[in-house]
């Protein structure tokens, strides 16, 4: 039992290190496959090859140490068993033990051998399993920072009114991102969030679906603090279209169905038509059953964005968040998506984040952010006259 205990302790430690090294190799591989263009463009092939090789060598070394401890148990137990039997025979000879007692003792030791060998093998497997389980438990037992309230309020049929009351927020670094922000966005308002990079626009929008909790103050939807609502009910009232909308390695139809899982095929196709996506989808040989590839690799940027817009159409949510939805597109794709957006925003409360002022032409409320504060608000013409920051940003793009 003693060698099983000692070797098991070392095996557990080495197995933990080996699993960590395996995770590192997987991450290096994923990173390389995701950044193929960047690696080639900057001539990083040799550097990445060396990094990956070093990671594999480290994993190999640790795995060999795991194997050393795992496979040393069986021969060690056999050696101890043989040594014990030999010692027992020697002592029996020294003290002149009767042969029938020696035979019984040898038989008992023989029958102990196989269970001890099996126990050693089982200990090896359990130890490696425990090391793997520890890595999983680190994730599974991570506390959930955003959780449903104990007694959630009922939101009912949402209208889409949004209000910020004295909201302050910071990420883990402690740097203040929003400082005492207050704003009321009536239902059905198209609100443009404008300001330099890092001013707090995206953070402002992400607090509405409660991706984070505020440090102080409150965010309200239809008069309800978002912290008092069930997350599923709150987020069912919100559709989000971001700059880099994620597509799963699945069919176009199933990716669209994420907007509303219970939708019929006819509803899915109508949403695609509203988003100007039906024509290019129908042109594929397999149509809506076309596999999009990992992260939508088989589609262009404009096509991915139109699928994301179709999901928003299908969701039929009263609140819509557009986070730089057209910033990475060419002019032709942007024009098609702008046309779709004009349909999508009708009757909805819209938070529109964009650096291109051409995308904000339909906004009837502008909030100007600077260093985590709202420094101006109102219609475009009014804000343009009153706020130098907004005027400078707008004129710079017009000149450009």
Backbone torsions as a table, in degrees:
resi	resn	phi	psi	omega
1	UNK	NA	-35.9	-176.9
2	UNK	-61.2	-47.7	177.3
3	UNK	-63.4	-33.2	177.2
4	UNK	-62.6	-41.2	-179.1
5	UNK	-67.8	-44.6	-177.8
6	UNK	-67.6	-47.9	-179.2
7	UNK	-66.7	-37.3	178.5
8	UNK	-60.1	-38.9	179.1
9	UNK	-63.5	-45.5	178.7
10	UNK	-68.3	-37.3	179.4
11	UNK	-63.4	-40.9	179.9
12	UNK	-61.5	-45.0	-178.7
13	UNK	-64.1	-45.0	-179.3
14	UNK	-68.9	-35.2	179.3
15	UNK	-65.8	-39.2	176.2
16	UNK	-60.3	-45.3	179.2
17	UNK	-64.1	-38.9	-179.0
18	UNK	-67.3	-40.7	178.3
19	UNK	-65.6	-37.9	177.1
20	UNK	-64.6	-40.8	178.3
21	UNK	-67.1	-36.2	176.7
22	UNK	-63.5	-42.2	176.3
23	UNK	-61.5	-37.6	178.8
24	UNK	-65.7	-40.2	178.1
25	UNK	-64.4	-43.1	178.9
26	UNK	-62.1	-40.1	179.9
27	UNK	-67.6	-40.5	177.1
28	UNK	-61.8	-41.9	179.9
29	UNK	-65.5	-46.1	179.0
30	UNK	-60.9	-41.8	-179.5
31	UNK	-63.8	-42.3	-179.7
32	UNK	-66.3	-42.5	-179.3
33	UNK	-69.1	-29.7	-179.7
34	UNK	-80.5	-19.8	-174.8
35	UNK	-120.4	39.9	-176.9
36	UNK	-59.4	-45.4	-177.3
37	UNK	-64.3	-43.8	-179.3
38	UNK	-64.2	-40.3	179.6
39	UNK	-61.9	-42.8	180.0
40	UNK	-72.5	-40.5	-176.3
41	UNK	-63.9	-36.4	-177.3
42	UNK	-100.9	9.1	176.9
43	UNK	62.5	42.3	-175.2
44	UNK	-98.3	13.3	-174.6
45	UNK	-57.8	-47.3	-176.8
46	UNK	-65.7	-41.7	179.3
47	UNK	-62.9	-43.9	-179.1
48	UNK	-69.4	-33.6	177.0
49	UNK	-64.0	-41.8	179.3
50	UNK	-67.0	-42.1	178.1
51	UNK	-60.8	-45.3	-178.9
52	UNK	-67.5	-41.6	178.6
53	UNK	-61.2	-41.7	179.2
54	UNK	-64.3	-39.8	178.4
55	UNK	-64.9	-41.4	179.5
56	UNK	-66.7	-42.0	179.1
57	UNK	-62.1	-41.6	178.7
58	UNK	-63.1	-43.3	178.6
59	UNK	-64.1	-41.1	179.8
60	UNK	-62.1	-44.3	-179.8
61	UNK	-61.1	-45.0	-179.3
62	UNK	-68.6	-37.4	179.4
63	UNK	-66.6	-35.8	177.0
64	UNK	-66.1	-35.0	176.7
65	UNK	-68.7	-38.3	175.1
66	UNK	-60.2	-45.8	179.4
67	UNK	-63.5	-36.5	-179.8
68	UNK	-60.1	-48.4	-180.0
69	UNK	-70.0	-38.9	-176.4
70	UNK	-66.3	-41.8	-174.6
71	UNK	-92.4	-2.6	177.0
72	UNK	-85.2	-16.4	-177.2
73	UNK	-64.1	-48.0	-175.4
74	UNK	-61.1	-52.0	178.6
75	UNK	-64.5	-31.9	179.7
76	UNK	-66.9	-41.6	178.7
77	UNK	-65.7	-39.8	177.8
78	UNK	-62.1	-42.5	179.9
79	UNK	-63.2	-44.4	-179.3
80	UNK	-64.2	-38.6	179.6
81	UNK	-63.7	-48.4	179.4
82	UNK	-62.0	-43.0	179.7
83	UNK	-63.4	-39.3	179.9
84	UNK	-66.1	-42.1	179.4
85	UNK	-65.3	-43.6	178.6
86	UNK	-61.5	-42.1	178.3
87	UNK	-64.6	-38.0	179.2
88	UNK	-65.1	-42.1	178.2
89	UNK	-63.2	-41.4	-179.7
90	UNK	-62.8	-45.7	-179.8
91	UNK	-66.7	-36.3	178.1
92	UNK	-63.2	-39.5	177.9
93	UNK	-65.9	-40.6	-177.2
94	UNK	-64.4	-40.8	-175.2
95	UNK	-98.2	7.3	177.1
96	UNK	57.5	49.2	177.8
97	UNK	-70.0	138.3	179.7
98	UNK	-60.0	148.7	-174.4
99	UNK	-62.1	-33.9	-179.5
100	UNK	-67.4	-33.9	175.7
101	UNK	-69.5	-39.7	178.3
102	UNK	-63.5	-42.9	-179.7
103	UNK	-61.8	-43.1	179.5
104	UNK	-63.3	-40.3	-179.0
105	UNK	-67.2	-43.5	179.8
106	UNK	-64.0	-40.2	178.4
107	UNK	-62.4	-42.8	179.6
108	UNK	-63.1	-43.4	178.7
109	UNK	-65.2	-36.7	179.9
110	UNK	-63.4	-43.6	-179.6
111	UNK	-71.4	-19.4	175.4
112	UNK	-77.5	-23.5	-172.4
113	UNK	-62.6	-51.6	-175.2
114	UNK	-63.5	-44.8	176.0
115	UNK	-59.8	-38.5	179.3
116	UNK	-65.8	-39.5	179.1
117	UNK	-65.2	-42.8	178.6
118	UNK	-65.3	-39.3	179.7
119	UNK	-63.1	-38.7	177.5
120	UNK	-63.5	-42.8	178.9
121	UNK	-65.4	-42.7	179.7
122	UNK	-65.0	-39.1	178.1
123	UNK	-61.4	-39.0	179.1
124	UNK	-62.7	-46.0	-178.8
125	UNK	-68.1	-41.9	179.7
126	UNK	-64.7	-36.1	-179.4
127	UNK	-65.9	-44.3	177.6
128	UNK	-65.9	-38.1	176.7
129	UNK	-64.0	-38.9	179.5
130	UNK	-65.2	-37.8	178.6
131	UNK	-65.2	-40.5	178.0
132	UNK	-67.2	-40.4	-179.3
133	UNK	-63.9	-36.6	178.4
134	UNK	-59.3	-40.8	179.5
135	UNK	-66.5	-37.5	178.2
136	UNK	-68.9	-41.5	-177.2
137	UNK	-65.3	-28.2	176.8
138	UNK	-59.1	-35.7	178.1
139	UNK	-82.5	-45.8	-175.4
140	UNK	-64.5	-32.2	-177.5
141	UNK	-97.3	6.4	176.1
142	UNK	-63.6	127.5	-177.7
143	UNK	-62.5	140.4	179.6
144	UNK	-83.8	111.4	-176.3
145	UNK	-71.3	-28.6	-179.9
146	UNK	-114.3	113.6	-176.3
147	UNK	-134.6	160.7	176.7
148	UNK	-66.8	146.5	175.9
149	UNK	-69.0	158.6	-179.3
150	UNK	-63.4	-38.2	178.8
151	UNK	-129.2	83.6	-175.1
152	UNK	-67.9	145.8	174.8
153	UNK	-80.7	158.2	179.2
154	UNK	-94.1	121.7	-179.0
155	UNK	-78.2	-36.5	-177.5
156	UNK	72.3	-155.2	179.8
157	UNK	-78.0	111.8	-173.7
158	UNK	-74.7	139.5	174.8
159	UNK	-93.2	-35.8	177.8
160	UNK	110.5	13.4	177.5
161	UNK	-75.3	133.9	-178.2
162	UNK	-122.3	137.1	178.0
163	UNK	-141.5	134.3	173.7
164	UNK	-109.4	128.2	179.1
165	UNK	-120.5	104.5	176.2
166	UNK	53.3	43.9	-174.2
167	UNK	-82.0	129.3	170.5
168	UNK	-124.5	147.0	-176.1
169	UNK	-153.7	144.8	172.3
170	UNK	-147.0	151.3	175.8
171	UNK	-83.9	-172.4	-176.1
172	UNK	-60.4	-23.6	-179.2
173	UNK	-69.6	-17.8	-179.1
174	UNK	90.8	-11.7	179.2
175	UNK	-71.9	129.6	-177.0
176	UNK	-69.8	126.3	179.6
177	UNK	-100.3	-40.6	173.9
178	UNK	-125.9	136.3	-176.4
179	UNK	-128.7	107.9	174.5
180	UNK	50.9	54.2	-178.1
181	UNK	-90.2	129.1	175.7
182	UNK	-129.7	135.6	179.0
183	UNK	-164.6	146.9	175.5
184	UNK	-124.0	126.3	-178.6
185	UNK	-117.6	104.0	-177.7
186	UNK	-62.1	156.0	178.2
187	UNK	-59.2	137.9	179.0
188	UNK	84.4	4.9	-179.5
189	UNK	-86.9	137.1	171.5
190	UNK	-97.0	108.0	-172.5
191	UNK	-109.6	122.9	177.7
192	UNK	-94.4	129.8	176.5
193	UNK	-103.3	114.7	-170.7
194	UNK	-125.4	148.4	176.3
195	UNK	156.9	170.2	179.4
196	UNK	-67.1	165.6	178.8
197	UNK	-60.1	138.5	179.3
198	UNK	81.3	9.4	-177.5
199	UNK	-81.0	-15.2	177.5
200	UNK	114.0	9.0	-176.0
201	UNK	-64.1	-53.1	-177.4
202	UNK	-64.9	-38.3	177.4
203	UNK	-61.8	-41.9	177.4
204	UNK	-55.0	-46.4	-178.1
205	UNK	-69.8	-38.1	-176.4
206	UNK	-72.4	-16.0	177.5
207	UNK	-75.4	-20.7	-178.5
208	UNK	-68.3	-49.9	175.4
209	UNK	-78.5	7.7	178.1
210	UNK	58.8	47.9	169.9
211	UNK	-71.4	-24.5	173.3
212	UNK	-136.0	159.1	172.9
213	UNK	-99.9	145.1	-179.2
214	UNK	-69.7	153.6	174.5
215	UNK	-76.7	-36.6	176.2
216	UNK	-154.1	163.1	-176.6
217	UNK	83.5	-164.7	-178.1
218	UNK	-152.6	150.3	174.3
219	UNK	-113.3	127.6	-176.3
220	UNK	-119.4	141.1	171.6
221	UNK	-121.0	118.8	-176.7
222	UNK	53.5	37.7	177.1
223	UNK	83.8	-2.9	179.4
224	UNK	-102.5	129.2	172.4
225	UNK	-61.2	130.0	-176.3
226	UNK	-61.4	-23.3	178.8
227	UNK	-74.4	-13.5	179.4
228	UNK	-93.8	-2.0	-176.3
229	UNK	-106.3	152.0	172.1
230	UNK	-65.8	137.2	-177.2
231	UNK	-58.7	-42.7	-178.1
232	UNK	-62.7	-40.9	-178.9
233	UNK	-69.7	-41.0	179.2
234	UNK	-63.1	-49.6	-173.8
235	UNK	-73.9	-18.4	174.9
236	UNK	-69.0	-18.4	-179.9
237	UNK	-92.0	2.4	-173.0
238	UNK	-128.0	134.7	171.9
239	UNK	-116.1	137.4	-176.9
240	UNK	-122.4	129.9	172.8
241	UNK	-123.9	113.6	-176.1
242	UNK	-104.5	176.3	-179.1
243	UNK	-63.9	-38.5	-178.0
244	UNK	-123.1	74.8	-177.2
245	UNK	-67.2	135.3	-174.7
246	UNK	-85.2	133.3	172.7
247	UNK	-117.6	136.1	179.8
248	UNK	-83.2	157.8	178.3
249	UNK	-74.5	79.6	-174.0
250	UNK	-155.4	-173.9	179.0
251	UNK	-74.4	160.0	176.2
252	UNK	-60.0	-41.0	-179.0
253	UNK	-59.6	-46.9	-178.7
254	UNK	-68.2	-32.3	175.8
255	UNK	-68.4	-37.2	176.3
256	UNK	-68.9	-35.8	-176.5
257	UNK	-65.4	-15.4	177.5
258	UNK	-61.1	-27.8	179.6
259	UNK	-62.2	-37.4	177.4
260	UNK	-156.4	95.4	-172.0
261	UNK	-55.0	-26.6	-177.8
262	UNK	-89.6	7.4	-175.5
263	UNK	-71.1	150.7	176.4
264	UNK	-81.8	168.3	179.0
265	UNK	-64.3	-37.1	177.8
266	UNK	-62.3	-40.7	178.0
267	UNK	-66.0	-38.5	178.3
268	UNK	-63.6	-45.1	-179.0
269	UNK	-67.3	-35.1	177.9
270	UNK	-66.8	-39.0	176.7
271	UNK	-63.0	-39.9	177.9
272	UNK	-64.6	-38.4	176.9
273	UNK	-64.6	-43.1	178.8
274	UNK	-61.6	-31.9	-179.3
275	UNK	-91.3	10.6	-178.6
276	UNK	58.0	35.0	-179.0
277	UNK	-110.4	-15.5	-173.2
278	UNK	-62.5	-40.2	-174.9
279	UNK	-63.0	-48.3	-177.4
280	UNK	-72.8	-28.5	176.7
281	UNK	-67.7	-44.8	-179.4
282	UNK	-64.4	-24.2	-179.0
283	UNK	-73.9	-19.1	177.1
284	UNK	-69.8	146.0	179.6
285	UNK	-56.2	-36.3	-179.2
286	UNK	-101.1	5.4	175.5
287	UNK	56.1	-129.1	-178.2
288	UNK	-69.8	-12.2	178.7
289	UNK	-93.3	12.0	178.3
290	UNK	-71.8	132.3	175.5
291	UNK	-77.2	128.5	-174.5
292	UNK	-84.5	-12.4	-177.4
293	UNK	84.9	173.2	-178.8
294	UNK	-64.2	124.2	-178.7
295	UNK	57.0	25.5	178.8
296	UNK	74.2	34.0	-173.3
297	UNK	-63.5	-25.2	-177.5
298	UNK	-84.4	-0.5	-179.1
299	UNK	-112.0	155.9	174.8
300	UNK	-78.5	168.5	179.3
301	UNK	-59.8	-42.4	179.1
302	UNK	-64.2	-38.4	179.1
303	UNK	-67.4	-40.9	177.8
304	UNK	-62.2	-42.5	-179.2
305	UNK	-66.1	-36.7	179.0
306	UNK	-69.4	-32.4	173.6
307	UNK	-67.0	-39.3	177.0
308	UNK	-63.4	-39.9	176.7
309	UNK	-65.7	-38.3	178.1
310	UNK	-62.5	-37.1	175.8
311	UNK	-62.5	-39.4	178.4
312	UNK	-66.3	-40.0	175.2
313	UNK	-59.2	-44.7	-176.4
314	UNK	-66.9	-31.9	-177.1
315	UNK	-67.8	-33.5	178.3
316	UNK	55.5	44.2	-179.1
317	UNK	-88.4	145.3	-179.7
318	UNK	-74.1	-16.2	178.3
319	UNK	-117.5	132.4	-178.2
320	UNK	-127.3	129.2	176.9
321	UNK	-113.7	119.5	178.3
322	UNK	-112.2	107.1	-176.3
323	UNK	-106.4	96.3	179.1
324	UNK	53.4	45.1	-170.9
325	UNK	-66.7	-19.2	-176.9
326	UNK	-125.0	9.9	-170.5
327	UNK	-69.0	-26.9	-175.0
328	UNK	-102.2	18.8	-173.9
329	UNK	-109.7	156.9	173.7
330	UNK	-75.2	170.0	-173.9
331	UNK	-63.2	-36.3	-179.1
332	UNK	-67.1	-45.8	178.7
333	UNK	-65.3	-39.1	179.7
334	UNK	-62.5	-40.2	-179.8
335	UNK	-63.6	-40.9	179.5
336	UNK	-65.9	-40.1	-178.5
337	UNK	-73.2	-36.0	176.3
338	UNK	-60.6	-39.4	178.6
339	UNK	-63.8	-41.7	178.2
340	UNK	-67.0	-37.7	-178.8
341	UNK	-63.9	-34.5	179.5
342	UNK	-60.4	-32.8	175.3
343	UNK	-77.1	-40.2	-172.0
344	UNK	-66.3	-36.0	-172.5
345	UNK	-81.5	-8.4	-176.5
346	UNK	-61.2	123.8	176.0
347	UNK	76.3	8.3	-177.9
348	UNK	-114.0	156.7	168.8
349	UNK	-86.8	120.5	-171.1
350	UNK	-119.7	128.5	168.6
351	UNK	-105.0	112.6	-172.2
352	UNK	-114.8	112.9	178.7
353	UNK	-104.1	122.9	-179.3
354	UNK	-159.3	145.8	172.7
355	UNK	-91.1	-22.3	177.4
356	UNK	-84.6	117.3	-177.6
357	UNK	-70.9	-17.0	177.4
358	UNK	-65.6	-23.5	-179.8
359	UNK	-83.3	-6.9	-175.0
360	UNK	-104.0	13.7	-173.6
361	UNK	-64.2	-26.1	-177.7
362	UNK	-90.7	-1.7	-176.6
363	UNK	-71.5	136.6	175.0
364	UNK	-109.2	2.7	172.9
365	UNK	-144.3	131.1	179.0
366	UNK	-117.9	128.7	172.9
367	UNK	-112.7	121.3	-178.1
368	UNK	-100.6	123.4	-178.2
369	UNK	-105.3	143.5	173.6
370	UNK	-153.1	118.5	178.2
371	UNK	53.3	44.4	173.6
372	UNK	82.4	8.4	179.8
373	UNK	-128.4	153.7	173.0
374	UNK	-87.9	115.5	-174.9
375	UNK	-101.5	-10.4	177.3
376	UNK	-161.6	151.2	178.0
377	UNK	-153.7	152.1	179.2
378	UNK	138.1	-173.5	176.0
379	UNK	-65.9	161.4	-176.5
380	UNK	-54.0	-50.5	-175.3
381	UNK	-61.0	-41.2	-178.4
382	UNK	-67.9	-44.4	-179.6
383	UNK	-68.0	-37.4	179.6
384	UNK	-59.7	-41.0	-178.9
385	UNK	-74.3	-33.7	-169.7
386	UNK	-93.3	-25.4	-171.0
387	UNK	-117.3	115.1	-179.1
388	UNK	-62.7	-35.7	-179.0
389	UNK	-62.7	-49.5	-179.9
390	UNK	-64.1	-42.3	-179.6
391	UNK	-62.3	-41.4	179.9
392	UNK	-64.9	-43.0	178.7
393	UNK	-64.0	-42.0	-178.4
394	UNK	-67.3	-47.8	-177.9
395	UNK	-65.1	-34.9	-180.0
396	UNK	-61.4	-41.1	179.2
397	UNK	-71.9	-36.9	179.6
398	UNK	-65.2	-40.0	176.9
399	UNK	-65.9	-42.0	179.8
400	UNK	-61.8	NA	NA
